[in-house]
Amino acid sequence: MPSSSDRLGDAEVLAILDETGAIRHGHFVLTSGRHSDTYVQCARVMESPRTTVRLAEEAIARLPEDVRESIDLVVSPAVGGITFGFAVGYALGVDFMFTEREQGKMALRRSFEIPEGAHVLVCEDVVTTGGSVKEVCDVVEAAGATVAGVVSIIDRKTDRVFDAPFWPLLAIEVPSFAPEDCPLCAQGGKAESLGSRSLAS
């Protein structure tokens, strides 16, 4: 874990996002399917492995000690959560695996097996509604394991669909809209999709 002098506050996390060009403005389709004029492209942050590990160390430093010490495994949804999840697992010194979509549903592939009884930290890059996180939590619980909590780089502060304890590095409250209510669409703009939800399995 980082020493107290190396800890990152919200301002430092935001500065990292700005410096790496991760915060973009325009007209975007979010992973949840909602539209927004702001998109956080965390892949830009992860061009720097050292920066990614530093954020991961800060994420685990913010966990309650009892939660941190209980974690046996980190699991992320593909594709966006993989790099940050790997870094969190590395910083914790525990194993890491990821779920993928199979016929549209999150599942464990590649011979991954979550041990029964394991305490699992679910890790994502950006959480909007948390739909992907909820699916990962369901996979973890179906394996007979426990979701110890969820961490992410960004929380977009919308209504979440998962109930697990959540410790984001930075909360950014940016409006998002159902496609039929999107004012940018009403102006004739075409939304850009930068996420990985539509990638083929």
Secondary structure, 3 states (H helix, E strand, C coil): CCCHHHCCCHHHHHHHHHHCCCEEEEEEECCCCCEEEEEECHHHHHHCHHHHHHHHHHHHHCCCHHHHHHCCEEEEECCCCHHHHHHHHHHHCCEEEEEEEECCEEEECCCCCCCCCCEEEEEEEEECCCHHHHHHHHHHHHCCCEEEEEEEEEECCCCCCCCCCEEEEEECCCCEECHHHCHHHHCCCCCEECCCCCCCC
